[in-house]
Every structure is written in C-alpha cells, then in structure tokens.
Amino acid sequence: MPGFQAPAGTFDVLPPESSRYEALVGRFAGHVARAGYGSAITPMFEDVGVFERLGQSTDVVRKEMYDFEDKGGRRLALRPEGTASVVRAYVQRRPTLPFKAWYVGPIFRYERPQAGRYRQHHQLGIEALGSDDPDLDVEVMALAAGFYASLGLTRVRLRLTSLGDAACRPAYRDQLQGYLEARADRLCEEHRDRIAENPLRILDCKRDACRAAAADAPRMVGHLCEQCRSHFGRVTAGLTALGVAFELDPSLVRGLDYYTRTTFEFTSDALEFAHSGAGGGGRYDGLVESLGGPPTPGIGFGLGIERILLTCDAEGVFPAPGLGLDVFVLDTTGGEQARDVTAELRAAGLRTDRAFDQRSWKAQMKAALRSEAPLAVVLEDGEASIRTLQEKGEAERADRGTLVEHVRKKLGELR
Ligand code: HAM
C-alpha cells in the first residue's frame, strides 16, 4: 500500500531546511523587538464571524476559507490571515494603547496550489493599534523594508498607495461604479454582474477582459479628501527622510477589504512566477470597530515566509545555517563511554551529537562528517582524542578529566 502524502498545497519542512525557518523567525523577532513589538500568540482557528468581517466579497473569505463545524456545533474557521485574530484578541482583552504586537504562524487558504502558492503558508507579521500618526505608517513599512535588507535582499520593491477613508471613498466608489457599469459588457463573466457589490475588487481582477476594461478607470489616490491627502503626504515624506525606497502605485488593490489610507505591497523582481508578493499590509482604521471594539486605528503587515525564502534562493542569500553542532562523539568500545561523554559535553553547553548502534568506525566517521560539527571526540581502547573534522589536522590525546576544557579550547582555536 502506498504511504500517505501531505495534503495538496502543503509541505513538510525538515532539517536542515527547518533551521532556515527558525533563523528567519529569530531574526524577525529581534528586528521588531527593537521597535517595541512583543509577540502575540492567538488560536489558529476562530469563530468564522471574525473572518467574515474581512469582506464577504473577497476570495479569501468567499472561496478559500477552511470553515467547519466542530463537535459542539460551533462554526469555526482556520485563520486565513493574521490581522483579524490579533484585532479580535485586542477587542476581547483591551491591552493598553498603543498596542504593538508581532506574530508568526500558519495561514490557511484553499487556493489552487502552484509554485509559491500553498494551502498552508506561514506569515511573519506585525500589527500596531491605537494611533493614526503617519509616522507609524512609516515605522511599519521601514521595519519590513529593513527586514528584507537585513537578509541581504536587494530586489524587493515597496509599492504604495492610499485607499482613502470613510469620508472620501464612497464618492470615489460611486464614480468607479459608474465607469465600470458603462463597460459592463467588456468585463469578465465573474465580475459582469457584481459591479455594485465591490467595484474596487474588479481593479484587482487578473483576467485580460477586466484589465483592459479598467485600464483607464479612476483611481482612489486621485480622489482623496484633504485629511487623507495630507496623511499620505506625511507618509511619503517620512519614507523619503528615512531613505526607504518606494514607488507610488495607484493601481494597487489588496486581496482583503479592510484597508483604509496607506496600503502597500512588497514584490520581488527575483521571483519569476506569477506571485511575486513577498509581503503586504496597510491601515485598517475601521476593523477594530467592525469586530465590536471602540473606534481604534490600526496598521500592520504580513510577510510570507515561503515567498521570502524563495526570494533568498533566487538572490543567493540567507542560506540554511544548519544545526550548528560543536562536536560529534565516536566510540568504538561499545557506546557507554559515548553516552557519558556526550552528557558531560551537553551539560557544559556544547552542542553535541553522537553515533548509536555500535556502528563500525567507518560508519561513525561518515556520520560525524555529515553532522558538519568542526570537532570529533574519539573514544577507543580506554583513550580519548580530539580531531578536527572538516579540516585535516592531527588527533590530540585528551585527558578524560579535562575533556570539556580541551574541546572548548580547540573550538576557540578553530573559530
Ligand atoms: P496578504 O497579502 O493576503 O495579507 O498576505 C501576506 C503575504 O502572505 C503575501 O504578500 C504573501 O507573501 C504571503 N501569502 C499569501 N497567500 C499565500 C499563499 N497562498 N502561499 C504562499 N504565500 C502566501 C494579509 O494576510 C494581511 N493580514 C497582511 C496585513 C497585516 N495587513 C495588515 N496587517
């Protein structure tokens, strides 16, 4: 009988590749902690209503949600994004504002699996609630841009626009609706009859028909009210002052409906497939209220871990760091000595692995070389010796009583 496979659109991350995931998360945690973000851990599933607030007209909610009824008859959904969960947690717990949190975790979307697009992907994200200061928009985008740069990436571009707010968007929406209605017969089949539902979404349709029909459609950024225009001006001035490169992209439309004002995406020129989005985010000044909280502005981003790592591969940066072992223990006398010495080295804080099953000297040596540890402790005939593994060097006799110090000294010489 053939074995089971991971479900379509999902994958396993095993060592040594998993060390790269871990290193990425560690790097991100340190990066955003320096800006005052603490980690938020929320459930991977929520009441389906939490996510329905993201917009019934979005694919993420309408078509791609993993929703189900649990054994108690509750309607739940695996989270299709991270923002709604953090906002739900804020509304429920009401931590002091401003509330700045980062998160990492799996995200579930029933999409058509293809290169760079999965049914379970992983995101690194931040959310900042409680301030509508344009400097916070600058902070959030600068943090994402700085993170990509810290990995050595040079081909990630920030694209930016403003989607206005409750004051200026309705009038724009009406205008766009009129424009699209006059061209309804030229839109794709899916959108022909759905103009009134969410005309902005049609600007995001990838089908040629919609793209051609909407090519000259009015864009929000040309219809901002005074407050939104001034906010956006402060944002772009702030990015310029901090040296964060960006491009204005009035055609930017995001896949979620909660965005207001500043909205952005990071795309990589190094990714050749259709999905070059390495991250995205923006303001969502109405979301807290729509989830039952008091009016509270918010902004954040989500970065796809897999997309970032694919970009790193394409640019040849941020390789997997591996396990980072210090020493590998070989024992040709039955294994008991290896048991004790390994425990001693680990207790002293040295990253140590060993061979099992009383394998031959040759097999143990092969395992030692594969481990990528720089040093081996060899136990044979009642004697211990220390050898360099990755570079040729003489074996040094070692005294059992001072073995730990000896290994430390040798590691120091090698580094
Ligand atoms: P999003 O643009 O839907 O935004 O997703 C963020 C990032 O997750 C994308 O830029 C992409 O890198 C990655 N991603 C999305 N879908 C997939 C997939 N199927 N396979 C692989 N990677 C994927 C959000 O989710 C918002 N919650 C971001 C945000 C936070 N906005 C404000 N705060």
Boltz pocket constraint, residues with backbone or C-beta under 6 A from the ligand:
constraints:
  - pocket:
      binder: B
      contacts: [[A, 80], [A, 81], [A, 82], [A, 83], [A, 109], [A, 111], [A, 116], [A, 117], [A, 118], [A, 119], [A, 120], [A, 121], [A, 122], [A, 123], [A, 125], [A, 126], [A, 127], [A, 255], [A, 256], [A, 266], [A, 277], [A, 278], [A, 279], [A, 280], [A, 281], [A, 282], [A, 299], [A, 300], [A, 301], [A, 302], [A, 303], [A, 304], [A, 305], [A, 306], [A, 307]]
      max_distance: 6.0
